[in-house]
Amino acid sequence: MKVLVYDFRWKNENACAIEGAGTSGNFENKFGRKPLAIGEKISLEICSPVRCAGSVENGIWKPCPKNSTGKPKCDYCRAIEGNFVFTAFDGFNESSLAPGDLEKISGTHVVYFALFEKNLVKIGVSKLERKIMRQLEQGSHATLFVAETPDGIAARQIESLVRKSGFADKIKSSEKQNFLRPEISADAAETELRQIFAEKKSALAESPHFENFLLPEPEFFCWENFYHTREISAAPHVVKLAENDWISGEIVAWKGSFVVIRTNFETGKNPPAAEFVAIDAKNLRGHEIEFDEKPAGLKMEAALQNSLF
């Protein structure tokens, strides 16, 4: 059965899933989830060019009414979902908000600094109840939670003030893929995060009331045990699958949206060396994929595959 992929999501601290809708037979336009697990075998083949995977509104998935092609979510479906308040609202300018947007960011929020590798740190916000899940979704290596606010408006205002001081609030996937196994200890990560926070607090000087939201003792966490990346013996090759490409093997680790698959074992070595391949599962969005079992391995365009192995 082929599935049009809508998204890849962490479902809880120990499980991820591919979400999508069937494209034929009794499963056509039926939305569902394929759970993934560490140690589980997986085979997936890209069966189509990318097209809009539709929208989810009020928990209900709907196919794209325009049958748009070329990107995984068209502007029309993006507008239906109305995620501007989560992705672009700076906490100050409310002119682009739709009715009900502010309600989406009501309730207690946290402000954090997330480290992905030495000298690669961003600031971010999330709802209090999603403080852990948000870190796993984006693949943070370590995090320092520095503030707790009564709503998302104040949290985004703090984020915006720090960002305007010359600090990142986004890290691209193309950067994250280079640091699936960062070479920094938990102690060094904590030291760096606390130093950065001490420096960036000055960005709030003109709005001293924000200091009331700062935690008396910022909370530090290192997340690598959730990802299992220390359990793989070599840095994975990161590949981007295209139409007619496929990968098959055992899921051995994941981090953010990256899934690490052991495709096979190299022969003639003692002990045998495994081949680890990582894919950014977010790149599956908008493609039809098939999960029919295949032998362990990776099939891509010959020139690209040879350049990797």
C-alpha positions in Angstrom: 0.0 0.0 0.0 1.2 3.5 -0.9 0.9 6.3 1.6 1.1 10.1 0.9 3.2 11.3 3.8 1.9 14.2 5.8 4.6 14.4 8.5 7.1 12.7 10.7 6.5 13.2 14.4 7.7 12.2 17.9 4.7 10.7 19.6 6.3 10.4 23.1 9.8 10.3 24.6 10.5 6.9 23.2 8.4 6.6 19.9 8.1 8.3 16.5 5.7 7.8 13.7 5.2 8.6 10.0 1.7 10.2 9.4 -0.1 10.0 6.1 -3.1 9.0 4.0 -3.6 6.0 1.8 -3.7 6.7 -1.9 -5.7 3.7 -3.3 -8.3 1.1 -2.6 -10.1 0.9 0.7 -7.4 3.1 2.3 -7.7 6.0 -0.2 -7.8 9.3 1.8 -7.8 7.4 5.1 -5.4 9.1 7.5 -3.2 7.0 9.7 0.1 6.6 11.4 2.9 4.0 11.1 4.7 3.7 14.5 8.5 3.4 14.4 10.7 1.9 17.1 14.4 1.5 17.8 15.5 -2.0 16.8 12.6 -2.4 14.3 13.1 -3.2 10.6 11.9 -0.7 8.1 11.8 -0.6 4.3 10.5 2.5 2.4 10.6 3.5 -1.2 9.9 6.9 -2.7 7.2 6.3 -5.3 6.3 9.8 -6.6 7.4 13.4 -7.0 6.4 15.8 -4.2 3.0 17.3 -3.9 0.9 19.0 -1.3 0.0 16.5 1.5 -3.1 18.5 2.6 -3.8 20.1 6.0 -4.9 19.3 9.5 -7.4 21.6 11.1 -8.9 20.9 14.5 -7.3 17.5 14.5 -8.9 16.4 11.1 -6.8 15.8 8.0 -8.1 17.0 4.7 -6.6 16.4 1.2 -5.4 19.4 -0.7 -8.4 20.7 -2.6 -6.2 22.2 -5.3 -4.1 19.1 -5.9 -1.0 21.4 -5.8 2.4 20.0 -6.8 6.0 21.0 -6.2 6.1 21.3 -2.4 4.7 19.3 0.5 2.3 22.0 1.7 0.9 24.6 -0.6 0.1 28.1 0.4 -3.6 27.4 0.6 -3.3 24.5 3.0 -0.7 26.4 5.0 -3.1 29.2 5.4 -5.9 26.8 6.5 -3.7 25.5 9.3 -2.9 29.0 10.5 0.5 28.3 12.1 1.8 31.9 11.8 1.4 32.5 15.5 3.7 29.5 16.2 6.3 30.1 13.5 6.6 33.9 12.9 4.8 35.9 15.6 7.4 38.0 17.5 5.2 38.8 20.5 4.9 42.4 19.6 3.3 42.9 16.2 -0.3 41.4 16.2 -1.3 42.9 12.8 -1.0 39.5 11.0 -2.7 37.4 13.5 -6.1 35.8 12.8 -9.0 35.7 15.3 -8.3 33.0 17.9 -4.5 32.9 17.3 -3.6 34.3 20.7 -5.7 31.6 22.3 -3.4 29.1 20.7 -0.5 30.4 22.8 -2.3 30.9 26.1 -1.0 29.2 29.2 2.4 28.9 30.7 5.4 28.9 28.4 9.1 28.3 28.8 12.1 30.1 27.2 15.2 28.0 26.5 18.7 28.0 24.9 19.2 24.8 22.9 22.7 23.5 22.0 23.3 21.3 18.9 27.1 21.3 18.9 29.8 23.5 20.4 29.2 27.1 19.3 25.9 26.1 17.7 23.1 27.4 20.0 19.6 28.9 19.5 16.9 30.5 21.6 13.4 29.1 21.5 10.0 28.9 23.3 7.4 26.2 23.9 4.4 25.5 26.0 5.3 24.2 29.5 3.7 20.8 28.9 5.8 20.4 25.7 9.1 21.4 27.1 10.7 18.0 26.7 8.9 17.0 23.5 9.9 20.2 21.7 13.6 19.5 22.4 13.4 16.0 21.0 11.4 17.2 17.9 14.2 19.6 17.0 17.0 17.4 18.0 18.6 19.5 20.7 21.7 17.9 22.2 21.4 19.9 25.4 19.1 22.6 26.7 19.0 25.3 29.4 15.5 26.4 30.4 15.9 30.0 31.5 12.4 31.5 31.9 8.8 30.7 32.6 6.1 33.1 31.4 2.3 33.2 31.9 1.6 33.0 28.2 3.3 32.7 24.8 3.2 36.4 24.2 5.7 37.3 26.9 7.8 34.2 25.9 8.1 35.4 22.3 8.9 38.9 23.4 11.9 37.6 25.4 12.9 35.5 22.4 12.6 38.4 20.0 14.7 40.7 22.2 17.5 38.2 22.5 17.3 37.4 18.7 17.6 41.1 17.9 20.8 41.2 19.9 22.3 39.0 17.2 21.4 35.5 18.2 19.8 32.7 16.2 16.3 31.4 16.8 16.5 28.8 14.0 19.0 26.1 13.1 18.7 24.6 9.6 18.5 20.9 9.0 21.5 21.1 6.8 23.5 22.2 9.9 21.9 19.7 12.2 22.8 16.7 10.0 26.5 17.4 10.6 26.1 17.0 14.3 24.1 13.8 14.9 26.8 12.8 17.3 28.3 16.0 18.6 31.7 15.9 20.2 30.9 17.8 23.3 30.4 16.5 26.9 27.4 17.3 29.0 29.5 19.3 31.4 31.0 21.4 28.5 27.5 21.9 27.0 26.2 23.1 30.4 29.1 25.5 30.8 28.6 27.0 27.4 24.8 27.4 27.8 25.1 29.1 31.1 27.8 31.5 29.8 25.6 32.4 26.8 22.6 33.0 29.0 24.7 35.2 31.3 25.7 37.3 28.3 22.3 37.5 26.6 20.4 38.6 29.7 21.6 42.1 28.9 19.2 42.2 25.9 16.3 42.5 28.4 17.8 45.5 30.2 15.4 48.0 28.6 12.4 45.9 29.7 13.3 45.0 33.3 9.9 43.5 34.1 10.9 40.4 32.0 13.5 39.6 34.8 10.5 38.6 36.9 10.0 35.6 34.5 13.6 34.4 34.7 14.2 31.2 36.7 16.2 31.6 39.9 18.2 28.6 38.9 18.0 27.7 35.1 17.4 24.0 34.4 19.9 22.1 32.4 19.2 18.8 30.5 21.2 16.6 28.1 19.1 14.6 25.7 21.5 12.2 24.0 20.2 9.1 25.8 16.8 9.6 24.1 18.4 9.4 20.7 20.6 6.2 21.0 23.2 7.9 18.8 26.1 6.9 21.1 25.2 3.3 20.4 26.2 3.4 16.7 29.8 2.7 16.0 30.4 5.2 13.2 29.0 8.6 12.0 26.1 7.9 9.6 26.1 8.9 6.0 23.2 11.4 5.5 21.3 10.9 2.2 18.3 12.5 0.6 16.0 10.0 -1.1 14.4 10.9 -4.5 11.7 9.2 -6.6 12.4 5.5 -7.1 15.1 5.4 -4.4 14.7 3.1 -1.4 16.3 2.2 1.9 15.9 -0.9 4.0 17.4 -2.0 7.3 17.1 -1.7 11.1 16.3 1.6 12.9 19.2 2.0 15.4 18.9 5.7 16.4 17.1 8.9 15.7 17.5 12.6 16.5 15.0 15.3 15.7 13.7 14.4 12.3 16.7 12.3 11.4 16.3 8.5 11.4 19.5 6.3 11.4 19.2 3.0 9.7 21.7 0.1 9.7 21.5 -1.1 6.1 23.9 -4.0 6.2 27.2 -5.2 7.5 30.5 -4.9 5.5 32.1 -8.3 5.0 35.8 -9.1 5.4 36.2 -7.2 8.7 36.7 -8.5 12.2 34.6 -7.5 13.9 32.2 -6.7 11.1 31.6 -3.0 10.5 28.0 -1.8 10.1 26.9 0.7 7.5 24.8 3.5 9.0 22.6 5.7 6.8 20.6 8.7 8.1 17.6 10.2 6.3 15.8 13.4 7.3 12.2 12.0 7.6 10.8 15.5 7.1 12.0 15.1 3.4 9.4 12.3 3.0 6.6 14.8 3.3 4.5 15.2 0.1 5.9 12.0 -1.4 4.0 8.7 -1.9 6.0 6.0 -0.2 5.7 2.2 0.0 6.6 0.1 3.0 6.9 -3.3 1.2 9.8 -5.3 2.7 13.1 -5.2 0.8 16.5 -6.7 1.4 18.7 -4.6 3.7 20.5 -2.0 1.6 20.2 1.4 0.0 19.3 2.0 -3.7 20.0 5.5 -5.1 21.3 7.0 -8.2 24.6 5.3 -8.9 26.8 8.4 -9.0 25.5 9.7 -5.6 25.6 6.3 -3.9 29.2 5.7 -5.1 30.3 9.1 -3.8 29.0 8.1 -0.3 30.3 4.6 -0.1 
